[in-house]
Amino acid sequence: MRDMLKFARRVIVLVVGVTVVLTGVVMLVTPGPGWGAIFAGLAILATEYAWARRWLRAIRATAEKGADKLGLRPFFEEFSKRHRWFRVLVDAAVRVAGRVRSLFRRGK
């Protein structure tokens, strides 16, 4: 029974994650937050698949290098200080995602 639930969870994560990524790809050529949807889809996939975690780490490292090279890191740090609501929103999203993940992990 547990193996079947684990398999079902992996299938659901795969279907939802791929759907969000493909929606993001469509939004690259139509109005919408294409890159945001692609990264969100990868984050969904990363909850279950190691390859998606590796991709997200590589994307983050590249983005941080680019921000450093362009001198944008101080801008983002200042933005998060001035716009505390943004930081609170991100923290809340991370906590909710962690809670949802822990609910699924209990079934193992």
N, C-alpha and C positions, 0 to 999 in steps of 0.2 A: 504494500500500500504506500509506504513512504517513497519507494522508488518511483512509483507512478506519479505521486504528487510532485516530486522533484523534477521529473521529466515534464510534467504539465507546466510547472513554473518556468522551466527553461524555454519551452515552446512559446508561452505567453510573452516572456521577456523578449525573445527573438522577434516575434511578430510585431509587437508594439514598437520595439526599438528600430527595426528595419522600416516600418511604416513612417515613423517620425523622421528618420534619415531621408527616405525617399521624398517625403513631403518637403523637407528642406531643400533637396536638390531641385524640385519643381519651383520652389520659391526663389531660387537663384535667378531664374529667368522671368518670373512673375513678381508682382508686388508682394512683399512679405519678408520676414526675418529669416532668410534662408540659412545663413551660417549659424544663427542661434538655434534653429531647429535641428540642424545637422549635429551640432555639439550636444544638444539635449538628447538626441537619439543615441549618440555614442555613450553618453552618461547612463542612459537606461541599459544599453547593452553591457556596459562595464560592470553592472551589478552582478552579472552572471558569467561573463566571458573575459578571460585574461587578455586576449588580443585587443579588445576594445579598451581595456585599462592601459595597455601599452600605447595605443594610439593617442589616448587622451593625455598621457604623460608627455609624449613627444610633442603634441600640439601645444601644451602648456609651456614646455621648455622653450619652444620656438617663439611663442608669443612673448614670453618674458625676455628673451634675448632681443627681440625686435623692439620691445618697449624700452629696454635699457639703451639700445643703439640710437633710438630716436629721442631719448631723454623724456619719455612719457611716464616713467615710473613715479616721479614726484607728483605729476599731475593726478594719477590715479590714487596715490596716497592722500593727496589733498582733497580730492573728490570724496573719498570715503570718510574723511574727517568732517567735511562741510555738510555732506548729505548723509547724515546718520541713518535716515530712513532706508537708504539703499543697503547699508550694511545690515540693518535689522532685518530687512526683507531677505537678503541672501542667507543670513544666519537661520532665519525661520525655515527657509526652503531646505537647507541642509539638514536641519533637525527633523523636519517632516519626512524627508527622504530616508534618513537613518531610522526613524521609527517604523516606516513602512517596511524597510528592509528587515528590521528585527522581527516584525510580525511574520514575514515569510520564513525567516531562519528558524523560528520556533518549531516549524513542522519537520525539521530534519531529524 
